Amino acid sequence: MEKSWHLSLALIWLVLSIVLFLSKPSYQDDIFPFPSFPILNPRLMKAYIALQAWKLAITSDPNNFTANWYGHNVCNYTGVYCAPALDDPHILTVAGIDLNHANIAGYLPEELGLLKDLALFHLNSNRFCGTIPASFIHLHLLYELDVSNNQFSGPFPYVVLYLPSLKYLDIRFNQFDGEIPEEVFDLPLDALFLNDNKFESSLPENLGNSPVSVFVLANSNVRGCIPPSLARMAATLEEIVLSNLGLTGCLRQDIGVLKGLKVLDLSFNKLSGYLPASIGEMRNLEQLNVAHNKFYGQVPQSICSLPNLKNFTYSFNYFSGESPVCLRLPAIDDQRNCIPSRPFQRSPEECRSFYAHQRVICGANKCPKS
């Protein structure tokens, strides 16, 4: 009799388990009297599969971020954030992953494409290698993708070109190489960080199609001129950093239309010609760095008179004069130019040689070598 009772209880447990597994509870709270029992909807089951595959792909986790990545309650995993699904608020799903500064090593498995409701994916400052899985093409809700400061390599991760909700893309400080696809500048992004990779590319003509407010591309082998289309970014652009590339040619006068700019950094390139006085129309400009180029002539007073300019660095060029207004800026660096009566300038011989032989003629449709 007692044995039969236990069999009946086991059968009831089994049936109830199946019913609860197939159901879609709104949250994973203690709605069942046995807390250890996994209560999963199909989306969380896929998330469980994806995260367990990822845990197997992790080779080092010195800070034990993933130590509690066991069991079916993925919403309790460190770095995993759940929320009601956008298409059905009665279903809980994995909406975000944040493992920033975890120092984890490993790779990203294809199973991560099962996280179709993922909106945020942050992996800043880890040691992940390999590539961004092609299965990310299924992450149609992905809004922010930050894999910066890792060891990813290979070509530009083309899968990001097919993420319709993406607004923030940060792949800096990795080892991506090859060409930067021009299609990335047609994406409806708000922020784009590509710097400190191994790209060997150029700035495409459609650069100005990008609606970003922040664009950083530095410390890579990017050649050629700044395309004229840059002026079309006037409606949105607030910060642009094109430092330590291989840029040549001159700055166009119409750069002054970028009136919303707060940060303009063109340092450590091979740019030449006069510094456009139209920069003095950028009334919001706070930081301007054109150091280590081949600019020459007079530093425009209109630039030094900008109301919000806090830092103006134009050292290591060939400027021959500057307005006294420039010397009243909060932070200025004019060393290693050809400015009379200023300290730490280039030698007179070096300046004479440059002005005799090295200047280029800037034209609207030319990209001269410097």
N, C-alpha and C positions, 0 to 999 in steps of 0.2 A: 504493500500500500504506500509506504513511504517512498519507495523507488519510483512508483507510478506518478506520485505527486511531483517529484523532482523532474521527471521527464516532461510533464505538462508545463511546469514553470519554464523549463528550457525552451519548449516550443513557443510559448507566449513571448519570451525574450527575443527569439529569432524573428518571429513575425513582426513584432514591434520595431526591431532593429531595421528590418527592410523598409517598413513604412516610413520611419524617420529618415532613413538615408535618401529615399526618393522624394521626400517632401522638400519644400523651400522655405525654411523658417526665416523670419526677418532678421534675427540676430542670433549669435551663438551664446546666449546667456544660459543660465541654469534652468531651462524650461523642462528638462528631463531630470528625474530624481536621482539619477546616477551620474555625477559630474564627470566621471572618467570616460563616459561614452562619447565617441566623436559624432558631432552633429554637423554635417556638411551638406551644402547645396552643390550642384554640379560645378559651379565656377570655383568654389573653394577647393573642391576635389582636384580640379585641374591645377590650381595654384599649389596644392600640396605636391602633386607630381613634379611640377616645374621647380619648386624650391628644394625638393629632395634631390633632384638631378643636379641642381646647382651646388648643393652641399657636397655631393660626390666629386664635383669638379673643382672644389677648393682644396688647395694643397697646403696652405698655411693660414692659420687664424690666431696669431699670437695673443690677441686681446680677447679671445673667446666670444666674439660678437655672435657667432652662430652656434654657440654651445647649447642654446635652448631650441634649436631647429629640429625638434623631434615631436612626434605625435601629430595628430590631424588638425589641431587648433592653430592654423597658420597665422591667425590674427594676433596671437601672443608671441610670435617670433620677433626677436630684436631686429629693428630696422624695417619691419613689414607693417604697413598701415592699411587698415580696412575701412571701407565706407559703403553706404548703400549704392547700388549700381545706378548709373544715370538713366538707364532705360527701364529700370524696375526698382523703385526705392524699397521694395519688400525683400530684396535679395542683397545679402552682404557679399562684398567682393574685395579683392586686393586692389587698392587704388594707388598705392605709393610704396616705393622702396628707397630707403635712405641709409646707405652704408658709408657715408663720408668719413674719411680719416680713420678707417678701421684697420688699415695696413694688411688687408687680406690678399693672398696670392691665389691664383687659379685662372680659370677661363670662364667664359659665358656659354652655357650649353644651349642648343637649339630649342630645348623645352621651354625656355623663357618666353617663347612666342605664344605659349598658352595663357599668359597673363594679359588677356585681351582688353581688360578694363583699366590697365595701368596708365596713370596720368603723369606720374613723376618717377624718374629713375635716376638716382644720384649715387655715383660711385667715386666721387672726388677723393684723391689721395689714397690709393690702394696700389696693389701690384698685379692687377689683372693683365693678362697678355692675350695674344691671339687677335681675333677680329670681332666686330659686332655681328651677331648671328643674323643670317638672312631671314630667319623667322620673325624678326622684329617688324617685318612688313605687316604683320597682323595686329600691331599695336596702334590701332586707328585713333585711340584717345590720348596717345602720348603727347604731353604738352611740354615737358621739360626733360631733356636728355643731357646729363652731365657725367661724362666718363673721363674728366680731366685728371692729369697727374697720375697716369697709370703706365702700362707698358704695351698698350695696343699697337699693332703694326699692320703693314700691308697698305693697299691703296685706300684712298678716301672711302669711308663707309657709305657706299651708294644707297644702302637701304634707307637712310634718313631722307632721301629725296622722295620717298613714297609714304611719308607719315603726314596725313592731312591736317592733324591738329597741332603739329610741332611749332612752338614759338620760341623756345630757348634751346640752343645747341652749343655745347661746350665740349670740344675734343682736344683742347690745348694740352701741352706737356705730355705728348705721347710720341710714337715713332711712325706715324702715318707718312707715306711717301707718295711720289708721283704727282700727277696733275690735280689741281683743285677744279672740280667740274663747274662749268659756268651755270649749270642748272641750280646750284645752291643759292645763287643770287636772285633766283626767281621765286624762292620759297617765301611764304608770308611770315618770316621770323621777326622777332623783336630784338634778339641778341644773338650774336654769332662770334664765337671765340675759336680761332683756328691756329693760334700762335704756338711756337715752340714744337714744331713737328719737323719732318724732313721733306716737306713739299718742294718740288721743283716745278714751278708753274709761272703764270703771269696773271695779272689782274684782267679779267675779261671785259669786253666792251659793254656787257650788260650789268656791270657792277651797280650802276645807278638804278636798276630795277628793284634792288633790295629795299624793303621798308624798315630795316633795322634802326634802332636807336643807338645801339652799341656794336661796333665792329672792331675786332682786334685780330690783326695778322702780323706777327713779328717773329724775328729770329728764324726765318726760313729763307730758302733760295727762290725768291720771287723776283722776276726780272721785268724789264720793260717800263713803260710809263704809267702814270695814273690816268686812267681813261677819262675822256671828257664827260662821260655820263655821271661822274661823281656829283656834279651839280644838281642832278635830278633827285638826290637824296635830301634835299633841303627841308622837306616837310617833316622828316622824322629824326634825322641823324643828330645825336648829342655827343657822342664820343667816337673817335676813330684813331686807331693806333696802327701805323704802318712803319714800324721801326725795325732797323737792322735787317733789311731785305736787300734787294739789288736794284732798287728803283732808279731810273735815269730820267733825263728830260727836265722839263720846267713845270712850274705850277701855273695854271691858267688864271687869268684875272677873274673869271667868273666863280672862283672858289669862294668869293665873298658872299655868294647867295646862301651859303650854309649858315644862316643866322642863328640857328638853334644850337650850334656847336658849343660845348663847354670844354672839351679836351681835343686837341689836335697835336698828334705826335708823329713827325716824319723824320725823326733822327736816325743817324747811322745809315744813310743811303748815298746815292751819287747824284742827287738832284742839283740842278744848277739854275742860273739866271737870276733875275731880280725877285725878291720876295714881294708878292703882290700887295699893293697898298689896300686892295679890297678886303684883305683880312681884317682891316680896321672897321669893317661893317658888321663883324661878328660880335654883337654887343653882349652876348652871354659868355664869351670865351674866358675861361679861367686859367687853363694850362696850355701853353704853346711851346713846343720843343721842335726846333729845326736844326739842332746841333749835328756836327759831323756830316756836312754836305759840302756843296761847292757854290753856295749862294754868294752873291757879291753885290756891290753898289751900296746904296744908303738903306739903313734900316728905317722903314716908313714910320713917321711920327704917329700916323693914325693908329698903328698897332699898339704902340706904347701908351696911347691915350685911352685905350679901352677901359671902361669903368669897372669891369669885374676881373681884369687880368691880374693874377696873383703870382704867376711864375712864367717867365719868358727866358728860354734858353736858346741862344744862337751862337754858342761857342764853336770853334773848329770849322769856320767858314772863311770867306774872304771879303766880308763886309768892310767898306772903306770909311763909313761914317755912321753916326747914330745921334738922334736928338737927345738933348739934356733931359727930356721927359722920360726917356728910357731908363735913365740912371736913378729915377725916383720910384721905380717899381719895387714892390716888397721883396721880390727875389729875381735876380737877373744874373746871367752868366754870358759875358761877351768876350771871354778869353780866346786867344788863338785866332784872331781876325787880323785885319789890316787897318785898324782904327787908330789914327794918330793920338798921342798923348794918353792912351789907355794902357794899363799895365798888362804884362803877360801876352803880348801880341806876337804874331809871326814876324820873322825877320824882314827887313826892307827888301832884301834880295828875293826872298820867297814870294813876297807880294808882287814885286815887279815882274817876276817870271810868270806868275799866274795871269796877271792882267795883260801881258804881252802875248801869251800863247794859249791859255786854257779856257777862255770864255767861249760859250756856245751861243748861237743865235736861236732864240726861242720863237717858234712859229705855232700858229693855232693848229696846224694839221701835221706837225712833225714830232717825232720822238727821237731826238738826237742822242747819240752816245756821249757820255761825259767821262 
